[in-house]
Amino acid sequence: MERFWMVYVEDKASPRHKHTAFELAKAEAERLAIVEGERAYVLEAVGYARPTTVWESLTCTKEE
């Protein structure tokens, strides 16, 4: 997994853009803090969860 950072502004929508360098995320946080008049946090991804696939049949069939 490649490292990335996202910027979260308090009381605003969830972050959507992945920054590939901390410096880019920091600059964006500074810009958004001024524009939005709110704190802007730089968040670093520390891991991830993968979904598992489980097959569940909606019909009951009996093989004969």
N, C-alpha and C positions, 0 to 999 in steps of 0.2 A: 504494500500500500504506500503510495506517495504521500508525503506530508502536505497538509494544506491548512489554511486558516480562513475563518469567516468572520464577518463583522455583524454584531447584534446591537441594535439600538433599543434602549428601554421603551416599552409600550408601543412598539412598532411591529411590523410583520416579521416573520421568521427570515433569517438570512438565506439567500439563494445563490450567491456567487462564491465560488471557491477561488481563493488567492493562492498562488503557487509559491509565494515568498512572504515572510513575515513583514518585511518592509512595505510591501504593497498593501497588505491588510492594515497596517498601522496608519499609513497615509490616508486610506479610505476611512478609517475610524475617525481620524482628526477632521477630515472634510465633513463627514456626516454629523459629527458632534456640533460643528458650527452651523450647518444647514438646518438640522433638526432641533437644535437647542436642548439636546438630551445627551446623557452619557452614551458612548459607543464603545462596546467591548470587543476586543479581538479574541476569538475563540480558536483553539487549536484542536484538531481531531487527534484523539489518543487511541482510537480503536474503532471497531465496527462489529455489528452483528449481522450474520447472514441468515436469511429465512431458510427454513427447511421445507421440503415439499412432501406432503403426505396425501396419498390418494384415498378419497372417501367416495364410495359408490352411493348414488342416490337411489338406485333400484336394487332390489334383492333378486339375484338370479341364481338358479341352482343348476349346476352342470350335471348332466346325467350320463 
